[in-house]
Amino acid sequence: MQSGQQHIIIKVSESLQREQPVWLCTILKTWGSSPRPIGSMMACTLDGDIAGSISGGCIEEDFLEQLRDGSLKTQFDEEQKPFVVKYGITAEQAARLRLPCGGQLHVLLEYLAPTNANKEVFSQLAQALENHQRISRELDLNTGAISIRHSVADEAVVLSDDRLLHALSPKYKLLLLGAGDVARYVAEMALALEYDVTLCDPRPDYLANWHVDGVHVTPELPDDVVRDGFSDPYSGIIALAHDPRVDDMALMEALKTPAFYVGAMGSERTSANRRERLPELGLSAEEIERLHAPIGVQIGSKTPAEIAISVMAEVTMVRHRDDVRGTTGECAIASDAPVCG
């Protein structure tokens, strides 16, 4: 699943509300190396304003060229329904689009007019994702009509002869505990990876000089923050304060939630001491076992920036380990897939 889905759905909804038609492109199938997984989306207004991506840039350029010359609209007028464009079928096309060797993409194109029905559907989809709910959109491939399904399949895309079921996931979010240098670097990296980031520290002196653009900062008690906003599968909680009064307050709530990641910074000795304390806070052995501590991938990190790299590497690994949709039998996205373009 892509966290960018929420951004794209919101962009589509906003465009439709402004009476602007939108092209919505969705990857249905891939073969060989592909820089974007099944279910990835790109939205584009008629004036070429793009949100999201379906390749490393090569297919986007081809799409914009067809948008400008009118061939996309001509094909839709002939079909009067969503249609599939297949990229990389011939060697000549693969070379022209600079696709990776053997790479192919099947992309579904939908022309979304600003009808009341489309406005309502995308408004509901955007609202569900903003509320951190998984949801699916169901597309009638014969008519282009879109409806909402609250059940979500494990696969990103389920395709039949006349139906498409597209699972959508909300944006992931991270709660960082402790206003320090490590948290600063973690926040900057997390923002680059498209997380919503919140920094929590109830110690006023620590918050006074801490600031990263785009990060919500709160002095509220950590357990309240976890309970009120970070208790779902799209949340990660990272304790970086090196102060049990801050870290443990968050962990005693976080380890009871379905958060996809809970970790705490500290040495082997500090982590062992923490595991001895946590049962006193009412946590079971099974809940404590979920804790990633010492935090991060072991890369010999020393500086705050290196520790942040280690932390976000582990967060990324855990997230993708638990979210492997879009890799069915006929398509596997290689971790070292070359970038297109």
N, C-alpha and C positions, 0 to 999 in steps of 0.2 A: 504494500500500500504506500502511496505517496502523500506526505504531509501537505504538498502543494495542492492537493485536490480541493481543500477547503478554500484556498485563495482563488482558484479558478471558478468554482461554483459561485462564490460571492461576486466575482467580476462579471460572470454571465448574468446573474440576477440584477446587478446594478445597471448593466447595459440595457437589458430588456425593460427595466423600469423607466429608463430614459428614452424608450421607444426606438432603441437601436437594435437592428438584427445582429445576430452573432453566428459565426461558424464554430462548431465544437468538433474537435478531432479526438478520437479515442483509439489507442492501440489495441487491436483485437488479438493479433497473433504475431509471433516473431520466430524466426529461424536463425540459427547461427548466432554470431555476436551482435548484440543490440545494446546501445547505450541507455535505453529506457525500457522498463519492464511493461508487461501487459497491464492495461488499465490506466496507463499514463494518459494525460489529457493536455490539449492546447486549445485555448479559446482565442478567437480573433474577430474584431469588429470589421465592418466593411472598409474603414479607413486605415486598416493595417495595425491596429493596436493589439498586441499579442500578450497573453498571459499563459505561462506554462510552456512545456516543450515536449516534443515527441522524438527528438533526435538531438545530435550535437550541433544542429544549425543548418545542415544541408537540406533536410526535407522542409524545414520552415521556409528557407529561401525559395524552394520550388513552389510551395504552397502560396507564398506571397506573389510570386510571378503569375501564377494561374488566377489569383484573386484580382490582380491588376488588369490582366488581359480579358477577364470576364468568362474564362472557360469553366471555372467552378460553378458559377451561377447558371451557365448554359446547361451543364450536365444535370444540375438539380432540377431545372425547369423541364428537362426531358424525362427524368426519373420520377419527379414529384414525391420522393421519399429519400431517406438516408441511403448513401451508397458507399461502397468500399473501394479504396484506392490501394493497389498493391505495388510496393516499392522494392526494387532489387530483384525483380523476376528475371530480367535479362542482364547479361554481362555489361552491355552498353549502358543500361540505366544505372547499374551499380557503380560503374566508373564515373558517370556524369554526376551522380549525387554523392560520390566519395563515400559510399557505404563500406563498412568493414567486409573483408573477404568472406563471401558466403552469406552475408547478412541479408535478411528480408523482413519487411514489415507489412502487415495488413492494417490499414487505418480506416476507421469508420468516420465519415464526414456527415454532420448534421447541420442543416441550415435552420436556425431557430429564429422564427419571426416573433416580434413582440406582441403575441396574442395574450389574452387574459389567462388562458390555460398555462402557457409557458411561464408567464410571470408568477403565477401562483405556485407552480411546481418548484421552480428554482428558488423562490422565496422560502418555501418550506424546507427544501434541501439545505439552504444556507443556514437557516435557523437551527436545524437539527445539528449540523456540524459545529456551529458556534456554541451549542450546548454540550459539545463533546459526546455526541451520540453517533454510533455507526448507523448507516442507512444505505439503501440501494435505490437506484433509479431503474425503472423497467421501461424499455423502449420497444414499441411496436415497429418492427423493421419495414412493415408494409405501408404504414401510414405516417410514421414519425411521431406519433402521440407518446407522451412520456407520463408515467405514473410513478408513485412512490411505493416502495416495499420496505417495511420496517424489519423484515428478516434479512440477514446478511449471510451469504455463502462464504465458505473458506476461500474460494477462488475469486480473484479480482474481477474476472469477466466470465459469465456463463452464457454461452451462445447457442441458440437453436435455430431452426429454419426461419422463424418469423419473430423471435424475441431475443432481446439482449438484457441481461441482468448485470448491472454494473455496481459493484460494492464500493462504497465511499467511506473514507475514514477521516475523522477530525484531525486537526493539527496537534502534534505532540507538544507537551509543555514540561519545563523543568523548574523545580524549586531548588534554589541554592541556599544553604544555611551558612551564614558567616560572611561578613563583609571584609574580605581580605584580598591579597594579590592573586591567589589561586582562583578565587571566585571571579575576579575581574577577567582573567584569561578564559576561564571556562564559559563565562557569559558571552564573551565575544565570539568564541568558537561555536557555541550553541546557536547564537543568532545567525551565524553564517550557514548553519545546518538547518535553518528554518524552524527552530523551536520557539515557542513563546517562553520567555524567561522571567522568573520572579526571584528577587533576592530578599531574603528574610533575615533580620537580625534585630532582636529586641534591645540590644545594647547601644544606647544613643551615641556614645563616643566613637563606636566603630562605623556607624552610618554617616557620620558628619562629612567625611571627605570621600565617600564611595559613590561613584556615578559611572554608569555605562549607558550610552544612548540606546533607547529601545527596551530597557529592562525596567520592569515594575519593581519598586522597592517598598517594603513594608516593615514597620517596627512591631507588628503584632506578634503574639506568642506563637512559636513554631507549631505546636500541636494544633492550635486553632486554625492556622493557615493550611496545614495538611488536611484537616477534617473538612474545612469549608471549600477547598478548591483543588486538592491534589489526591483524590481518593478514587481514581478510575484507571483503567488500563492504558490510558494515553499520557499518564503522568510519570515523571521520574523525580526522585527526591535525593539530593546529594548533600551530605553533611560535611562542611568544610571549615567549621568554626574552631575546631580543636578545643572546644569548651563543652563539657557534658551538659551544662545547664541549657545550652542551645541545641547541640546535636541530639542528645538523648531525648529531649522533649519532642523533637520531630520524629525520631526513629520509633518511639513507642506507639505513635499513631500510624506512621508510614508502613511499618511491617505488618500491620493488620489489614492493609488495603490491597487491592489488586494492581497497584502501581507496577509498571513494567520493569522499573529499576529502582532499587534503594541501595545507596552506598555511603560509606563513611571514610574520610581520610584519616590516616594514622599508621603508625608502624605496626609490626606484628605484635609487639608487646601491648601497645595501646589498644589494638583491636581485640586481643585476648581479654584484656581487662574490661573492655566494653561488653563483650559477650558474657562475662561473669555478672555484670551489672544488670543487663537487660531483663533477666528473669524476675528481678525485684520490681520491675515496672509492669509486670503482668503479662509478659510475652512468653509464648510457648517455645519449645525447642524447634519445632517446625517453622514457626515464624522467624526466629532468629537465624535459621539456616538460609533464609532468603537474602540476608545482608551481604553485600559485596564489601568486604573489608579484610585486609587493606585494599583500598580502592584502586582501580585502574589496571591497565595492562602493564606487565613488568617490562619496562624498557630502560631501566636504570635512570629514571628521571630524577633530577636534582632541583632545578630551578622551578619557580611557579609556572612559567610557560610550559616547560616540559611535563610537569605534573598534570597540567590541564590537557595537554595532548593525550597523555595516558588515560585520563578520566574519560574524555569524550570518545576515545577509541573503544573503551570497554562499553560505554553506553550505547554506541553504535552497534557493536557486536551483539550485545544482548537484545537490542531492539530488533535487529534483522534475524537473529536466531528464532525469535518468537513470532516473526512476521514474514513468512516465506511464501506468501501467496503470489500467484502469477508465474510460477515455474512448473507448468504441467508437463506431461510426457513429451509433447511435441515441441517444447520450447524450454530452454534453460538459459538463464541470464548469467553469464560467466562473470565472476568477480573482477577478472582482469580484462573485461571486454574493452576493446579499443574505442576511443571516442571518435564519433563521426565528424568529419570535416576538418 
